[in-house]
Amino acid sequence: MVEQYSLRSVALFVTSHGFGHASRACAVAKALTDIRPEVRFEIFSSIPQWYFSGTLDDFRFHQLNCDIGLVQHDALNTDIPGTLKALADEIPFKSTQINALANKLTDTHCELVICDIAPMGIAVARAAGLPSVLIENFTWDWIYRSLAQGHPAFLTYADALEQVFANAKVHIQALPVCNPVSSAIHVNPIARPPRQNKDNTRKALGLQSKRPMVFLTMGGVPQEYPFVSRLHRDFSTIDFVIAGIEARKEWAAPNVRLLPANSSHYHPDLINAADAVIGKAGYSTIAEIYQSQVRFGYFVREDYPEMQALVNFLQHNTDGILLSAQDYMSGDWLSELENLLAVQPVCRQQTLSGSLQVAQLVSELLST
C-alpha cells in the first residue's frame, strides 16, 4: 500500500470516441503505475467509469465530456451534421469551464496532464500552468481538415484545434500513425496485455478448447448483429463470442455466446483466445491483434481519414482479410470466414510495448 503522503497525482483526459482511446489510456496508466506505484490518476472522460476499473485499481473519476470528436450513428457510420452542430456548441472552449477544471487540477495536486486526443485537457493544463502530454495516432485538426474537402465548415474547427494541440509539451505518436510529425516521439502500438492464456479464457467462457473460436468486436459503439441466426445455422462447428451486446441472455445459440459491454471477460484475453477476430478496424483492436498475432477480418469506415493508415499497417503487420462494410448487416461477409480461418499466421518478432515506452517517458517527466 502506497502511503497517502507519497502519492503523485496525474490527470488523464480521455476522448469518448469509442472505447479504443480509453483502452490505450488504460494501457499507459497501468504501465506507469507498474513502474511508479505512487502515481494516482484523476481521470476526466465520459467513457463509463467501469471501463477504467477493468484495468486500474486506484483512481478518481470525473464525469466530463472532454472531446466532441465525431458523432456516430453506429460503429461504421459518422453523423456529419450532428458533429458540426456539437462543435459549434463547444468550440472555442468556454473560459469559465477551462478555468474551473484548472482549479480542480490544482485542488487535486496534479503535476502533469496526459491527453488521449482530447484537446480540452491540453487547454486545461495550460490554464493550470502544468505540462501536458499528447498521445495520438491522429489528431482532430487533421481529421477535420480531411473532412473539410467535402464539408468546408470543418476548417474553422481544424484551425482552432491545431493551435490547442500545438501547446502540448510532449507529443507522442503511437503506431499506426496517420499523420507522422517529425518533432513527435514515436512509439510502438499501445495495447493492454492479456491476463490469462487461451485455454483459461475459453474455459471461463464455457467453450471447448479444441473448437475454433471467432470473436466479434466493434469497438464499444452500439451495433446491431442481425446475422446471429446464420452463425448457428451455417457454422455450427465454430464457436462465436460477440462483444457489446445489450441482451439479457448469454447464449443466442449453442455456439453463439453474447457478452455485454460491461463484461467480466477482459477484451485482450478474448482477442488472445480467438482463432480469428471479426471487427471494425479501430486502433485498440488493431494493437491487440498485433500483440497477440491473431487473424483479423476487418471492416473499414468509408470516407474516414484514419482508415488508410490503419489498413496499411494491418496489411504489412498482421494476418487477415479486408471485409466490405456494405456486407456487414447482411452477413454476406461470412462467405470469407473459412478463408480467414485458413490463413497461416506469420510468426513476427515481438516489439517493445508502446505502453511501456510511454510510461518511461512520463516517469522521466515526473522526475524533473
Buried (B, 14 or more C-beta within 10 A) or exposed (E): EBEEEEEBBBBBBBBBBBBBBBBBBBBBBBBBBEEBBEBBBBBBBEBBEEBBEBBBEEBEBBEBBBBBBBBBEBBBBBBBEBBBEBBEEBBEBEEEBBEEBBEBBEEBEBBBBBBBBBBBBBBBBBBBEBBBBBBBBBBBBBBBBBBBEEEEBBBBBBEBBBEBBEEBBBBBBBBBBBBEEEEBBBBBBBBBBBEBEBEBBBBBBEBEEEEBBBBBBBBBBEBEBEBBEBBBEEBEEBBBBBBBBEEEEEEBBEBBBBBBBEBEBBBBBBBBBBBBBBBBBBBBBBBBBBBBBBBBBBBBBEEBBBBEBBBEBBEEBBBBBBBEBEBBBEBBBBEBBEEBBEBEEEEEEEBEBBBBBBBBBBBEBBEE
